[in-house]
Structures are given as structure tokens and as C-alpha cells.
Amino acid sequence: MTTITQIDVARYDSPIGQLSLASVEGRLVHLDFEDNDDRLHLISSRRFKNIDWCESGFAPSSVLSWLDAYFAGRVMDLPMADIDMRGTDFQKSVWQALIEIPSGTSVSYGNLAVILNNAKAVRAVARANALNPVSIIVPCHRVIGADGTLTGYAGGLARKKWLLEHEAALSRAA
């Protein structure tokens, strides 16, 4: 018998566009901008087989509360207990390193590789960053080019700039 994975999809209105939140068995597995739903489907199809998409409107309440607080300028602990980060061990190490980048700061892909004790893995770090399934919460937007320019963000550079400026303002207010 083939197991079907039901992916519940909810939408969240943010100041920089509607977000898509995908959950499996009550845990968030993907968060992205709605105009990246093709990316949601592609990444999810690599992690799950026999998917049944359900626009149920369900998302973990801890994730919704965190998003509300984040966009309102309040800092909360990350809701990691309600997030299922599926990936390779290397990807998970990159995503954990992203979480550890302080809000209001940024690092280059090269610096992130050094943090991971693998200075030669810049491209692999960039690829793992690009495959981050939980945008914003796992802050891949905090990674910039070596020359300080904004580079590569699935949500678009305007959104990346907004997120970095939002976090910088929060850090100054703290």
C-alpha cells in the first residue's frame, strides 16, 4: 500500500507579500512567499512522495504567533519544536548556522563556510542556503555577497532588503 503524505497549506499576509506555510502532521515543513509556490512544490516533492496538497488553512499556532511578533517588531524564541527541517546532515548544519546569525547582522557565504569549518565549501553552503525550506524563520536572507551586496534570495532582493532593514531596526531598538 502506498502511503500518501498530506501537506496542509495555509496563507499568511505579511508586510512584504503573502506567505505560504506548508505543514505535515502538524509541523511546518516549508515557508515561502506565495509567488514561489512552484518552489514549494518542487522542494516538497523532493522530501515527500505521493503528496496530497490540501489548502486547509492549517499552520502551527506557534509559527503564526512567531510571524505575528516578528512583523510587529517583537522578538520571540524560534518555534523550532513545531518545524520539521528535512535535509541532508550538511544542509541541516548550514540551516543551524543560519539560525545562529544574530538578527540585525549578516555574513557572506564564505564567512558562513568558515563558521562551518569548511572554508572551501562556499558553493555547497550557497546551495544549502538556497534550499532552506523555512524562509524568514531560518534566516537565509542574512547571507550576502563577499563584497557586501545583496545576492540571491528566492523571495527577491527587495524583500531581502526589507527583512535586513527590519531586523536592523529591531536591533537598534533593543
Chimera marker file (.cmm) of the C-alpha trace (Angstrom):
<marker_set name="trace">
<marker id="1" x="0.000" y="0.000" z="0.000" r="1" g="1" b="0" radius="0.5"/>
<marker id="2" x="1.327" y="3.440" z="-0.943" r="1" g="1" b="0" radius="0.5"/>
<marker id="3" x="1.474" y="5.999" z="1.834" r="1" g="1" b="0" radius="0.5"/>
<marker id="4" x="0.051" y="9.390" z="0.961" r="1" g="1" b="0" radius="0.5"/>
<marker id="5" x="1.591" y="12.445" z="2.608" r="1" g="1" b="0" radius="0.5"/>
<marker id="6" x="-0.967" y="15.162" z="3.188" r="1" g="1" b="0" radius="0.5"/>
<marker id="7" x="0.557" y="18.618" z="3.065" r="1" g="1" b="0" radius="0.5"/>
<marker id="8" x="-1.651" y="21.258" z="4.638" r="1" g="1" b="0" radius="0.5"/>
<marker id="9" x="-1.176" y="24.715" z="3.164" r="1" g="1" b="0" radius="0.5"/>
<marker id="10" x="-2.051" y="27.977" z="4.877" r="1" g="1" b="0" radius="0.5"/>
<marker id="11" x="-1.593" y="31.560" z="3.730" r="1" g="1" b="0" radius="0.5"/>
<marker id="12" x="-0.245" y="34.386" z="5.870" r="1" g="1" b="0" radius="0.5"/>
<marker id="13" x="-0.444" y="38.077" z="4.956" r="1" g="1" b="0" radius="0.5"/>
<marker id="14" x="2.859" y="39.785" z="5.704" r="1" g="1" b="0" radius="0.5"/>
<marker id="15" x="4.016" y="43.358" z="5.033" r="1" g="1" b="0" radius="0.5"/>
<marker id="16" x="6.111" y="42.066" z="2.120" r="1" g="1" b="0" radius="0.5"/>
<marker id="17" x="3.621" y="39.730" z="0.498" r="1" g="1" b="0" radius="0.5"/>
<marker id="18" x="1.570" y="36.685" z="1.233" r="1" g="1" b="0" radius="0.5"/>
<marker id="19" x="3.420" y="33.684" z="2.632" r="1" g="1" b="0" radius="0.5"/>
<marker id="20" x="2.673" y="30.017" z="2.003" r="1" g="1" b="0" radius="0.5"/>
<marker id="21" x="3.068" y="27.746" z="5.015" r="1" g="1" b="0" radius="0.5"/>
<marker id="22" x="3.095" y="24.004" z="4.400" r="1" g="1" b="0" radius="0.5"/>
<marker id="23" x="2.709" y="21.536" z="7.254" r="1" g="1" b="0" radius="0.5"/>
<marker id="24" x="2.850" y="17.763" z="7.576" r="1" g="1" b="0" radius="0.5"/>
<marker id="25" x="1.363" y="16.056" z="10.622" r="1" g="1" b="0" radius="0.5"/>
<marker id="26" x="1.070" y="19.390" z="12.439" r="1" g="1" b="0" radius="0.5"/>
<marker id="27" x="4.659" y="20.531" z="11.865" r="1" g="1" b="0" radius="0.5"/>
<marker id="28" x="5.809" y="23.231" z="9.455" r="1" g="1" b="0" radius="0.5"/>
<marker id="29" x="7.899" y="21.816" z="6.600" r="1" g="1" b="0" radius="0.5"/>
<marker id="30" x="8.034" y="24.824" z="4.273" r="1" g="1" b="0" radius="0.5"/>
<marker id="31" x="7.568" y="28.587" z="4.470" r="1" g="1" b="0" radius="0.5"/>
<marker id="32" x="7.982" y="30.753" z="1.394" r="1" g="1" b="0" radius="0.5"/>
<marker id="33" x="6.413" y="33.632" z="-0.453" r="1" g="1" b="0" radius="0.5"/>
<marker id="34" x="3.206" y="32.772" z="-2.297" r="1" g="1" b="0" radius="0.5"/>
<marker id="35" x="4.684" y="33.795" z="-5.630" r="1" g="1" b="0" radius="0.5"/>
<marker id="36" x="7.208" y="30.965" z="-5.048" r="1" g="1" b="0" radius="0.5"/>
<marker id="37" x="4.601" y="28.224" z="-4.806" r="1" g="1" b="0" radius="0.5"/>
<marker id="38" x="6.379" y="26.428" z="-7.661" r="1" g="1" b="0" radius="0.5"/>
<marker id="39" x="9.459" y="26.276" z="-5.395" r="1" g="1" b="0" radius="0.5"/>
<marker id="40" x="7.267" y="24.979" z="-2.548" r="1" g="1" b="0" radius="0.5"/>
<marker id="41" x="6.003" y="22.162" z="-4.764" r="1" g="1" b="0" radius="0.5"/>
<marker id="42" x="9.462" y="21.315" z="-6.132" r="1" g="1" b="0" radius="0.5"/>
<marker id="43" x="11.246" y="21.200" z="-2.773" r="1" g="1" b="0" radius="0.5"/>
<marker id="44" x="8.369" y="19.335" z="-1.131" r="1" g="1" b="0" radius="0.5"/>
<marker id="45" x="8.291" y="16.732" z="-3.913" r="1" g="1" b="0" radius="0.5"/>
<marker id="46" x="11.959" y="16.004" z="-3.194" r="1" g="1" b="0" radius="0.5"/>
<marker id="47" x="11.259" y="15.454" z="0.500" r="1" g="1" b="0" radius="0.5"/>
<marker id="48" x="7.927" y="13.660" z="0.342" r="1" g="1" b="0" radius="0.5"/>
<marker id="49" x="6.435" y="11.087" z="-2.006" r="1" g="1" b="0" radius="0.5"/>
<marker id="50" x="2.792" y="10.711" z="-3.040" r="1" g="1" b="0" radius="0.5"/>
<marker id="51" x="1.730" y="14.170" z="-1.913" r="1" g="1" b="0" radius="0.5"/>
<marker id="52" x="-1.878" y="15.192" z="-1.389" r="1" g="1" b="0" radius="0.5"/>
<marker id="53" x="-2.000" y="19.013" z="-1.270" r="1" g="1" b="0" radius="0.5"/>
<marker id="54" x="-4.701" y="20.403" z="0.970" r="1" g="1" b="0" radius="0.5"/>
<marker id="55" x="-5.420" y="24.152" z="1.185" r="1" g="1" b="0" radius="0.5"/>
<marker id="56" x="-6.644" y="23.589" z="4.737" r="1" g="1" b="0" radius="0.5"/>
<marker id="57" x="-5.514" y="26.884" z="6.192" r="1" g="1" b="0" radius="0.5"/>
<marker id="58" x="-3.710" y="24.991" z="8.959" r="1" g="1" b="0" radius="0.5"/>
<marker id="59" x="-0.330" y="26.099" z="10.289" r="1" g="1" b="0" radius="0.5"/>
<marker id="60" x="1.141" y="25.521" z="13.750" r="1" g="1" b="0" radius="0.5"/>
<marker id="61" x="-0.059" y="28.255" z="16.112" r="1" g="1" b="0" radius="0.5"/>
<marker id="62" x="3.480" y="28.768" z="17.443" r="1" g="1" b="0" radius="0.5"/>
<marker id="63" x="4.673" y="29.589" z="13.921" r="1" g="1" b="0" radius="0.5"/>
<marker id="64" x="1.806" y="32.014" z="13.336" r="1" g="1" b="0" radius="0.5"/>
<marker id="65" x="2.484" y="33.688" z="16.703" r="1" g="1" b="0" radius="0.5"/>
<marker id="66" x="6.177" y="33.980" z="15.841" r="1" g="1" b="0" radius="0.5"/>
<marker id="67" x="5.398" y="35.560" z="12.460" r="1" g="1" b="0" radius="0.5"/>
<marker id="68" x="2.944" y="37.999" z="14.082" r="1" g="1" b="0" radius="0.5"/>
<marker id="69" x="5.581" y="39.036" z="16.621" r="1" g="1" b="0" radius="0.5"/>
<marker id="70" x="8.392" y="39.234" z="14.053" r="1" g="1" b="0" radius="0.5"/>
<marker id="71" x="6.496" y="41.529" z="11.708" r="1" g="1" b="0" radius="0.5"/>
<marker id="72" x="5.258" y="43.617" z="14.661" r="1" g="1" b="0" radius="0.5"/>
<marker id="73" x="8.849" y="44.153" z="15.748" r="1" g="1" b="0" radius="0.5"/>
<marker id="74" x="8.853" y="41.872" z="18.773" r="1" g="1" b="0" radius="0.5"/>
<marker id="75" x="11.429" y="39.174" z="19.372" r="1" g="1" b="0" radius="0.5"/>
<marker id="76" x="10.297" y="35.668" z="20.317" r="1" g="1" b="0" radius="0.5"/>
<marker id="77" x="12.082" y="32.341" z="20.603" r="1" g="1" b="0" radius="0.5"/>
<marker id="78" x="12.034" y="30.411" z="17.351" r="1" g="1" b="0" radius="0.5"/>
<marker id="79" x="9.235" y="27.832" z="17.182" r="1" g="1" b="0" radius="0.5"/>
<marker id="80" x="11.635" y="25.031" z="16.208" r="1" g="1" b="0" radius="0.5"/>
<marker id="81" x="9.689" y="22.328" z="18.085" r="1" g="1" b="0" radius="0.5"/>
<marker id="82" x="6.912" y="22.775" z="15.513" r="1" g="1" b="0" radius="0.5"/>
<marker id="83" x="9.222" y="22.779" z="12.472" r="1" g="1" b="0" radius="0.5"/>
<marker id="84" x="10.373" y="19.700" z="10.569" r="1" g="1" b="0" radius="0.5"/>
<marker id="85" x="13.630" y="20.558" z="8.763" r="1" g="1" b="0" radius="0.5"/>
<marker id="86" x="14.247" y="17.663" z="6.391" r="1" g="1" b="0" radius="0.5"/>
<marker id="87" x="17.526" y="17.628" z="4.537" r="1" g="1" b="0" radius="0.5"/>
<marker id="88" x="20.997" y="16.156" z="4.483" r="1" g="1" b="0" radius="0.5"/>
<marker id="89" x="23.231" y="16.450" z="7.524" r="1" g="1" b="0" radius="0.5"/>
<marker id="90" x="25.245" y="19.122" z="5.699" r="1" g="1" b="0" radius="0.5"/>
<marker id="91" x="22.117" y="21.116" z="4.831" r="1" g="1" b="0" radius="0.5"/>
<marker id="92" x="20.942" y="20.907" z="8.432" r="1" g="1" b="0" radius="0.5"/>
<marker id="93" x="24.322" y="22.179" z="9.641" r="1" g="1" b="0" radius="0.5"/>
<marker id="94" x="24.056" y="25.161" z="7.293" r="1" g="1" b="0" radius="0.5"/>
<marker id="95" x="20.483" y="25.877" z="8.404" r="1" g="1" b="0" radius="0.5"/>
<marker id="96" x="21.537" y="25.686" z="12.064" r="1" g="1" b="0" radius="0.5"/>
<marker id="97" x="24.382" y="28.111" z="11.334" r="1" g="1" b="0" radius="0.5"/>
<marker id="98" x="21.851" y="30.475" z="9.724" r="1" g="1" b="0" radius="0.5"/>
<marker id="99" x="19.763" y="30.422" z="12.890" r="1" g="1" b="0" radius="0.5"/>
<marker id="100" x="22.837" y="31.412" z="14.882" r="1" g="1" b="0" radius="0.5"/>
<marker id="101" x="23.499" y="34.572" z="12.823" r="1" g="1" b="0" radius="0.5"/>
<marker id="102" x="22.336" y="37.367" z="15.130" r="1" g="1" b="0" radius="0.5"/>
<marker id="103" x="19.331" y="39.380" z="13.992" r="1" g="1" b="0" radius="0.5"/>
<marker id="104" x="20.409" y="42.691" z="12.526" r="1" g="1" b="0" radius="0.5"/>
<marker id="105" x="23.650" y="41.278" z="11.137" r="1" g="1" b="0" radius="0.5"/>
<marker id="106" x="24.702" y="39.480" z="8.000" r="1" g="1" b="0" radius="0.5"/>
<marker id="107" x="27.538" y="37.234" z="6.832" r="1" g="1" b="0" radius="0.5"/>
<marker id="108" x="28.921" y="36.273" z="3.450" r="1" g="1" b="0" radius="0.5"/>
<marker id="109" x="28.660" y="32.781" z="2.001" r="1" g="1" b="0" radius="0.5"/>
<marker id="110" x="32.424" y="32.473" z="2.512" r="1" g="1" b="0" radius="0.5"/>
<marker id="111" x="32.176" y="33.505" z="6.153" r="1" g="1" b="0" radius="0.5"/>
<marker id="112" x="29.378" y="31.007" z="6.669" r="1" g="1" b="0" radius="0.5"/>
<marker id="113" x="31.593" y="28.264" z="5.194" r="1" g="1" b="0" radius="0.5"/>
<marker id="114" x="34.363" y="29.277" z="7.623" r="1" g="1" b="0" radius="0.5"/>
<marker id="115" x="31.896" y="29.183" z="10.538" r="1" g="1" b="0" radius="0.5"/>
<marker id="116" x="31.135" y="25.607" z="9.471" r="1" g="1" b="0" radius="0.5"/>
<marker id="117" x="34.888" y="24.805" z="9.490" r="1" g="1" b="0" radius="0.5"/>
<marker id="118" x="34.880" y="24.168" z="5.755" r="1" g="1" b="0" radius="0.5"/>
<marker id="119" x="36.183" y="27.283" z="4.002" r="1" g="1" b="0" radius="0.5"/>
<marker id="120" x="36.256" y="25.527" z="0.623" r="1" g="1" b="0" radius="0.5"/>
<marker id="121" x="32.540" y="24.668" z="0.751" r="1" g="1" b="0" radius="0.5"/>
<marker id="122" x="31.273" y="28.104" z="-0.319" r="1" g="1" b="0" radius="0.5"/>
<marker id="123" x="29.221" y="26.752" z="-3.233" r="1" g="1" b="0" radius="0.5"/>
<marker id="124" x="27.782" y="23.918" z="-1.155" r="1" g="1" b="0" radius="0.5"/>
<marker id="125" x="26.873" y="26.410" z="1.566" r="1" g="1" b="0" radius="0.5"/>
<marker id="126" x="25.199" y="28.645" z="-1.020" r="1" g="1" b="0" radius="0.5"/>
<marker id="127" x="23.233" y="25.682" z="-2.392" r="1" g="1" b="0" radius="0.5"/>
<marker id="128" x="22.098" y="24.567" z="1.083" r="1" g="1" b="0" radius="0.5"/>
<marker id="129" x="21.138" y="28.170" z="1.817" r="1" g="1" b="0" radius="0.5"/>
<marker id="130" x="19.050" y="28.249" z="-1.365" r="1" g="1" b="0" radius="0.5"/>
<marker id="131" x="17.293" y="25.028" z="-0.337" r="1" g="1" b="0" radius="0.5"/>
<marker id="132" x="16.322" y="26.361" z="3.087" r="1" g="1" b="0" radius="0.5"/>
<marker id="133" x="12.707" y="25.215" z="3.373" r="1" g="1" b="0" radius="0.5"/>
<marker id="134" x="11.689" y="27.653" z="6.104" r="1" g="1" b="0" radius="0.5"/>
<marker id="135" x="12.365" y="31.170" z="4.895" r="1" g="1" b="0" radius="0.5"/>
<marker id="136" x="12.416" y="34.063" z="7.380" r="1" g="1" b="0" radius="0.5"/>
<marker id="137" x="12.387" y="31.807" z="10.471" r="1" g="1" b="0" radius="0.5"/>
<marker id="138" x="15.623" y="30.190" z="9.312" r="1" g="1" b="0" radius="0.5"/>
<marker id="139" x="17.162" y="33.477" z="8.155" r="1" g="1" b="0" radius="0.5"/>
<marker id="140" x="18.811" y="32.704" z="4.827" r="1" g="1" b="0" radius="0.5"/>
<marker id="141" x="18.232" y="36.380" z="3.990" r="1" g="1" b="0" radius="0.5"/>
<marker id="142" x="21.107" y="37.242" z="6.374" r="1" g="1" b="0" radius="0.5"/>
<marker id="143" x="23.661" y="35.843" z="3.908" r="1" g="1" b="0" radius="0.5"/>
<marker id="144" x="25.107" y="38.389" z="1.474" r="1" g="1" b="0" radius="0.5"/>
<marker id="145" x="27.842" y="38.580" z="-1.141" r="1" g="1" b="0" radius="0.5"/>
<marker id="146" x="31.508" y="38.800" z="-0.147" r="1" g="1" b="0" radius="0.5"/>
<marker id="147" x="31.547" y="42.439" z="-1.264" r="1" g="1" b="0" radius="0.5"/>
<marker id="148" x="28.557" y="43.294" z="0.942" r="1" g="1" b="0" radius="0.5"/>
<marker id="149" x="25.977" y="43.348" z="-1.847" r="1" g="1" b="0" radius="0.5"/>
<marker id="150" x="22.621" y="41.668" z="-1.629" r="1" g="1" b="0" radius="0.5"/>
<marker id="151" x="22.675" y="38.499" z="-3.675" r="1" g="1" b="0" radius="0.5"/>
<marker id="152" x="20.366" y="35.594" z="-4.337" r="1" g="1" b="0" radius="0.5"/>
<marker id="153" x="17.125" y="35.359" z="-2.417" r="1" g="1" b="0" radius="0.5"/>
<marker id="154" x="14.185" y="33.283" z="-3.607" r="1" g="1" b="0" radius="0.5"/>
<marker id="155" x="11.811" y="35.962" z="-2.329" r="1" g="1" b="0" radius="0.5"/>
<marker id="156" x="13.578" y="38.644" z="-4.369" r="1" g="1" b="0" radius="0.5"/>
<marker id="157" x="16.176" y="41.215" z="-3.413" r="1" g="1" b="0" radius="0.5"/>
<marker id="158" x="13.592" y="43.859" z="-2.460" r="1" g="1" b="0" radius="0.5"/>
<marker id="159" x="12.194" y="41.516" z="0.188" r="1" g="1" b="0" radius="0.5"/>
<marker id="160" x="15.679" y="40.562" z="1.358" r="1" g="1" b="0" radius="0.5"/>
<marker id="161" x="16.497" y="44.256" z="1.775" r="1" g="1" b="0" radius="0.5"/>
<marker id="162" x="13.250" y="44.832" z="3.704" r="1" g="1" b="0" radius="0.5"/>
<marker id="163" x="13.946" y="41.899" z="6.054" r="1" g="1" b="0" radius="0.5"/>
<marker id="164" x="17.509" y="43.057" z="6.756" r="1" g="1" b="0" radius="0.5"/>
<marker id="165" x="16.383" y="46.647" z="7.372" r="1" g="1" b="0" radius="0.5"/>
<marker id="166" x="13.512" y="45.433" z="9.592" r="1" g="1" b="0" radius="0.5"/>
<marker id="167" x="15.909" y="43.359" z="11.694" r="1" g="1" b="0" radius="0.5"/>
<marker id="168" x="18.478" y="46.170" z="11.862" r="1" g="1" b="0" radius="0.5"/>
<marker id="169" x="15.778" y="48.492" z="13.187" r="1" g="1" b="0" radius="0.5"/>
<marker id="170" x="14.749" y="45.880" z="15.773" r="1" g="1" b="0" radius="0.5"/>
<marker id="171" x="18.376" y="45.511" z="16.887" r="1" g="1" b="0" radius="0.5"/>
<marker id="172" x="18.777" y="49.274" z="17.281" r="1" g="1" b="0" radius="0.5"/>
<marker id="173" x="15.570" y="49.466" z="19.326" r="1" g="1" b="0" radius="0.5"/>
<marker id="174" x="16.643" y="46.638" z="21.660" r="1" g="1" b="0" radius="0.5"/>
<link id1="1" id2="2" r="1" g="1" b="0" radius="0.2"/>
<link id1="2" id2="3" r="1" g="1" b="0" radius="0.2"/>
<link id1="3" id2="4" r="1" g="1" b="0" radius="0.2"/>
<link id1="4" id2="5" r="1" g="1" b="0" radius="0.2"/>
<link id1="5" id2="6" r="1" g="1" b="0" radius="0.2"/>
<link id1="6" id2="7" r="1" g="1" b="0" radius="0.2"/>
<link id1="7" id2="8" r="1" g="1" b="0" radius="0.2"/>
<link id1="8" id2="9" r="1" g="1" b="0" radius="0.2"/>
<link id1="9" id2="10" r="1" g="1" b="0" radius="0.2"/>
<link id1="10" id2="11" r="1" g="1" b="0" radius="0.2"/>
<link id1="11" id2="12" r="1" g="1" b="0" radius="0.2"/>
<link id1="12" id2="13" r="1" g="1" b="0" radius="0.2"/>
<link id1="13" id2="14" r="1" g="1" b="0" radius="0.2"/>
<link id1="14" id2="15" r="1" g="1" b="0" radius="0.2"/>
<link id1="15" id2="16" r="1" g="1" b="0" radius="0.2"/>
<link id1="16" id2="17" r="1" g="1" b="0" radius="0.2"/>
<link id1="17" id2="18" r="1" g="1" b="0" radius="0.2"/>
<link id1="18" id2="19" r="1" g="1" b="0" radius="0.2"/>
<link id1="19" id2="20" r="1" g="1" b="0" radius="0.2"/>
<link id1="20" id2="21" r="1" g="1" b="0" radius="0.2"/>
<link id1="21" id2="22" r="1" g="1" b="0" radius="0.2"/>
<link id1="22" id2="23" r="1" g="1" b="0" radius="0.2"/>
<link id1="23" id2="24" r="1" g="1" b="0" radius="0.2"/>
<link id1="24" id2="25" r="1" g="1" b="0" radius="0.2"/>
<link id1="25" id2="26" r="1" g="1" b="0" radius="0.2"/>
<link id1="26" id2="27" r="1" g="1" b="0" radius="0.2"/>
<link id1="27" id2="28" r="1" g="1" b="0" radius="0.2"/>
<link id1="28" id2="29" r="1" g="1" b="0" radius="0.2"/>
<link id1="29" id2="30" r="1" g="1" b="0" radius="0.2"/>
<link id1="30" id2="31" r="1" g="1" b="0" radius="0.2"/>
<link id1="31" id2="32" r="1" g="1" b="0" radius="0.2"/>
<link id1="32" id2="33" r="1" g="1" b="0" radius="0.2"/>
<link id1="33" id2="34" r="1" g="1" b="0" radius="0.2"/>
<link id1="34" id2="35" r="1" g="1" b="0" radius="0.2"/>
<link id1="35" id2="36" r="1" g="1" b="0" radius="0.2"/>
<link id1="36" id2="37" r="1" g="1" b="0" radius="0.2"/>
<link id1="37" id2="38" r="1" g="1" b="0" radius="0.2"/>
<link id1="38" id2="39" r="1" g="1" b="0" radius="0.2"/>
<link id1="39" id2="40" r="1" g="1" b="0" radius="0.2"/>
<link id1="40" id2="41" r="1" g="1" b="0" radius="0.2"/>
<link id1="41" id2="42" r="1" g="1" b="0" radius="0.2"/>
<link id1="42" id2="43" r="1" g="1" b="0" radius="0.2"/>
<link id1="43" id2="44" r="1" g="1" b="0" radius="0.2"/>
<link id1="44" id2="45" r="1" g="1" b="0" radius="0.2"/>
<link id1="45" id2="46" r="1" g="1" b="0" radius="0.2"/>
<link id1="46" id2="47" r="1" g="1" b="0" radius="0.2"/>
<link id1="47" id2="48" r="1" g="1" b="0" radius="0.2"/>
<link id1="48" id2="49" r="1" g="1" b="0" radius="0.2"/>
<link id1="49" id2="50" r="1" g="1" b="0" radius="0.2"/>
<link id1="50" id2="51" r="1" g="1" b="0" radius="0.2"/>
<link id1="51" id2="52" r="1" g="1" b="0" radius="0.2"/>
<link id1="52" id2="53" r="1" g="1" b="0" radius="0.2"/>
<link id1="53" id2="54" r="1" g="1" b="0" radius="0.2"/>
<link id1="54" id2="55" r="1" g="1" b="0" radius="0.2"/>
<link id1="55" id2="56" r="1" g="1" b="0" radius="0.2"/>
<link id1="56" id2="57" r="1" g="1" b="0" radius="0.2"/>
<link id1="57" id2="58" r="1" g="1" b="0" radius="0.2"/>
<link id1="58" id2="59" r="1" g="1" b="0" radius="0.2"/>
<link id1="59" id2="60" r="1" g="1" b="0" radius="0.2"/>
<link id1="60" id2="61" r="1" g="1" b="0" radius="0.2"/>
<link id1="61" id2="62" r="1" g="1" b="0" radius="0.2"/>
<link id1="62" id2="63" r="1" g="1" b="0" radius="0.2"/>
<link id1="63" id2="64" r="1" g="1" b="0" radius="0.2"/>
<link id1="64" id2="65" r="1" g="1" b="0" radius="0.2"/>
<link id1="65" id2="66" r="1" g="1" b="0" radius="0.2"/>
<link id1="66" id2="67" r="1" g="1" b="0" radius="0.2"/>
<link id1="67" id2="68" r="1" g="1" b="0" radius="0.2"/>
<link id1="68" id2="69" r="1" g="1" b="0" radius="0.2"/>
<link id1="69" id2="70" r="1" g="1" b="0" radius="0.2"/>
<link id1="70" id2="71" r="1" g="1" b="0" radius="0.2"/>
<link id1="71" id2="72" r="1" g="1" b="0" radius="0.2"/>
<link id1="72" id2="73" r="1" g="1" b="0" radius="0.2"/>
<link id1="73" id2="74" r="1" g="1" b="0" radius="0.2"/>
<link id1="74" id2="75" r="1" g="1" b="0" radius="0.2"/>
<link id1="75" id2="76" r="1" g="1" b="0" radius="0.2"/>
<link id1="76" id2="77" r="1" g="1" b="0" radius="0.2"/>
<link id1="77" id2="78" r="1" g="1" b="0" radius="0.2"/>
<link id1="78" id2="79" r="1" g="1" b="0" radius="0.2"/>
<link id1="79" id2="80" r="1" g="1" b="0" radius="0.2"/>
<link id1="80" id2="81" r="1" g="1" b="0" radius="0.2"/>
<link id1="81" id2="82" r="1" g="1" b="0" radius="0.2"/>
<link id1="82" id2="83" r="1" g="1" b="0" radius="0.2"/>
<link id1="83" id2="84" r="1" g="1" b="0" radius="0.2"/>
<link id1="84" id2="85" r="1" g="1" b="0" radius="0.2"/>
<link id1="85" id2="86" r="1" g="1" b="0" radius="0.2"/>
<link id1="86" id2="87" r="1" g="1" b="0" radius="0.2"/>
<link id1="87" id2="88" r="1" g="1" b="0" radius="0.2"/>
<link id1="88" id2="89" r="1" g="1" b="0" radius="0.2"/>
<link id1="89" id2="90" r="1" g="1" b="0" radius="0.2"/>
<link id1="90" id2="91" r="1" g="1" b="0" radius="0.2"/>
<link id1="91" id2="92" r="1" g="1" b="0" radius="0.2"/>
<link id1="92" id2="93" r="1" g="1" b="0" radius="0.2"/>
<link id1="93" id2="94" r="1" g="1" b="0" radius="0.2"/>
<link id1="94" id2="95" r="1" g="1" b="0" radius="0.2"/>
<link id1="95" id2="96" r="1" g="1" b="0" radius="0.2"/>
<link id1="96" id2="97" r="1" g="1" b="0" radius="0.2"/>
<link id1="97" id2="98" r="1" g="1" b="0" radius="0.2"/>
<link id1="98" id2="99" r="1" g="1" b="0" radius="0.2"/>
<link id1="99" id2="100" r="1" g="1" b="0" radius="0.2"/>
<link id1="100" id2="101" r="1" g="1" b="0" radius="0.2"/>
<link id1="101" id2="102" r="1" g="1" b="0" radius="0.2"/>
<link id1="102" id2="103" r="1" g="1" b="0" radius="0.2"/>
<link id1="103" id2="104" r="1" g="1" b="0" radius="0.2"/>
<link id1="104" id2="105" r="1" g="1" b="0" radius="0.2"/>
<link id1="105" id2="106" r="1" g="1" b="0" radius="0.2"/>
<link id1="106" id2="107" r="1" g="1" b="0" radius="0.2"/>
<link id1="107" id2="108" r="1" g="1" b="0" radius="0.2"/>
<link id1="108" id2="109" r="1" g="1" b="0" radius="0.2"/>
<link id1="109" id2="110" r="1" g="1" b="0" radius="0.2"/>
<link id1="110" id2="111" r="1" g="1" b="0" radius="0.2"/>
<link id1="111" id2="112" r="1" g="1" b="0" radius="0.2"/>
<link id1="112" id2="113" r="1" g="1" b="0" radius="0.2"/>
<link id1="113" id2="114" r="1" g="1" b="0" radius="0.2"/>
<link id1="114" id2="115" r="1" g="1" b="0" radius="0.2"/>
<link id1="115" id2="116" r="1" g="1" b="0" radius="0.2"/>
<link id1="116" id2="117" r="1" g="1" b="0" radius="0.2"/>
<link id1="117" id2="118" r="1" g="1" b="0" radius="0.2"/>
<link id1="118" id2="119" r="1" g="1" b="0" radius="0.2"/>
<link id1="119" id2="120" r="1" g="1" b="0" radius="0.2"/>
<link id1="120" id2="121" r="1" g="1" b="0" radius="0.2"/>
<link id1="121" id2="122" r="1" g="1" b="0" radius="0.2"/>
<link id1="122" id2="123" r="1" g="1" b="0" radius="0.2"/>
<link id1="123" id2="124" r="1" g="1" b="0" radius="0.2"/>
<link id1="124" id2="125" r="1" g="1" b="0" radius="0.2"/>
<link id1="125" id2="126" r="1" g="1" b="0" radius="0.2"/>
<link id1="126" id2="127" r="1" g="1" b="0" radius="0.2"/>
<link id1="127" id2="128" r="1" g="1" b="0" radius="0.2"/>
<link id1="128" id2="129" r="1" g="1" b="0" radius="0.2"/>
<link id1="129" id2="130" r="1" g="1" b="0" radius="0.2"/>
<link id1="130" id2="131" r="1" g="1" b="0" radius="0.2"/>
<link id1="131" id2="132" r="1" g="1" b="0" radius="0.2"/>
<link id1="132" id2="133" r="1" g="1" b="0" radius="0.2"/>
<link id1="133" id2="134" r="1" g="1" b="0" radius="0.2"/>
<link id1="134" id2="135" r="1" g="1" b="0" radius="0.2"/>
<link id1="135" id2="136" r="1" g="1" b="0" radius="0.2"/>
<link id1="136" id2="137" r="1" g="1" b="0" radius="0.2"/>
<link id1="137" id2="138" r="1" g="1" b="0" radius="0.2"/>
<link id1="138" id2="139" r="1" g="1" b="0" radius="0.2"/>
<link id1="139" id2="140" r="1" g="1" b="0" radius="0.2"/>
<link id1="140" id2="141" r="1" g="1" b="0" radius="0.2"/>
<link id1="141" id2="142" r="1" g="1" b="0" radius="0.2"/>
<link id1="142" id2="143" r="1" g="1" b="0" radius="0.2"/>
<link id1="143" id2="144" r="1" g="1" b="0" radius="0.2"/>
<link id1="144" id2="145" r="1" g="1" b="0" radius="0.2"/>
<link id1="145" id2="146" r="1" g="1" b="0" radius="0.2"/>
<link id1="146" id2="147" r="1" g="1" b="0" radius="0.2"/>
<link id1="147" id2="148" r="1" g="1" b="0" radius="0.2"/>
<link id1="148" id2="149" r="1" g="1" b="0" radius="0.2"/>
<link id1="149" id2="150" r="1" g="1" b="0" radius="0.2"/>
<link id1="150" id2="151" r="1" g="1" b="0" radius="0.2"/>
<link id1="151" id2="152" r="1" g="1" b="0" radius="0.2"/>
<link id1="152" id2="153" r="1" g="1" b="0" radius="0.2"/>
<link id1="153" id2="154" r="1" g="1" b="0" radius="0.2"/>
<link id1="154" id2="155" r="1" g="1" b="0" radius="0.2"/>
<link id1="155" id2="156" r="1" g="1" b="0" radius="0.2"/>
<link id1="156" id2="157" r="1" g="1" b="0" radius="0.2"/>
<link id1="157" id2="158" r="1" g="1" b="0" radius="0.2"/>
<link id1="158" id2="159" r="1" g="1" b="0" radius="0.2"/>
<link id1="159" id2="160" r="1" g="1" b="0" radius="0.2"/>
<link id1="160" id2="161" r="1" g="1" b="0" radius="0.2"/>
<link id1="161" id2="162" r="1" g="1" b="0" radius="0.2"/>
<link id1="162" id2="163" r="1" g="1" b="0" radius="0.2"/>
<link id1="163" id2="164" r="1" g="1" b="0" radius="0.2"/>
<link id1="164" id2="165" r="1" g="1" b="0" radius="0.2"/>
<link id1="165" id2="166" r="1" g="1" b="0" radius="0.2"/>
<link id1="166" id2="167" r="1" g="1" b="0" radius="0.2"/>
<link id1="167" id2="168" r="1" g="1" b="0" radius="0.2"/>
<link id1="168" id2="169" r="1" g="1" b="0" radius="0.2"/>
<link id1="169" id2="170" r="1" g="1" b="0" radius="0.2"/>
<link id1="170" id2="171" r="1" g="1" b="0" radius="0.2"/>
<link id1="171" id2="172" r="1" g="1" b="0" radius="0.2"/>
<link id1="172" id2="173" r="1" g="1" b="0" radius="0.2"/>
<link id1="173" id2="174" r="1" g="1" b="0" radius="0.2"/>
</marker_set>
